[in-house]
Amino acid sequence: MSSEPSGAFIAVVGPSGSGKDSLIDFARQRLAGRAEFTFVRRIVTRPADRAAEDHDSLSEAHFEALARSNGLALHWQAHGLRYGLPRSIDNDIAAGRVVIANVSRQVIGEAATRYHRVIVATISARPEIIAQRLAARGREDAEAIRQRLARQLDVAVPGVESVSIDNSGQLQDAGERFLDLLQQAQAERV
């Protein structure tokens, strides 16, 4: 094993409406200019949209070509879209950086086989809070929201660190807990 420090991959997971992107944005702003942290911009087969997350858009064909050419570190499908993280995160982790990404729980096991240290940050909120947030987005009807709330999130992967953060209250409160997690991961690089 190399004597160089190895970073950490922070896999941010949780149901839609829990505030994953808000927490990531909170930490990104607070850690601006700190090269030891990398906030990953996802690649999605969805056109750019101000109401959606900030992401890089690719057509289905271009996404498939990138995946086949080994240009993605991790990729998955959800809600009729394809999502991926650029291969460049491998270099960031090898250089000792803490890499933070909003991912699907589907890829936690794969991430754990790729990277020495993976920490799952499960973001949650009370069901009524999530329902309000999803309704405010206007992308889904009441039945679709009810179905989302009925899904259970099980992200437990043996041997993978996991931290739960409740984001039902003020963003500042959950944001500070998330920020503490990232700074602790950076301090404990191996």
Order of alpha helices (4+ residues) and beta strands (2+ residues): beta-alpha-beta-beta-beta-alpha-beta-beta-alpha-beta-alpha-beta-alpha-alpha-beta-alpha
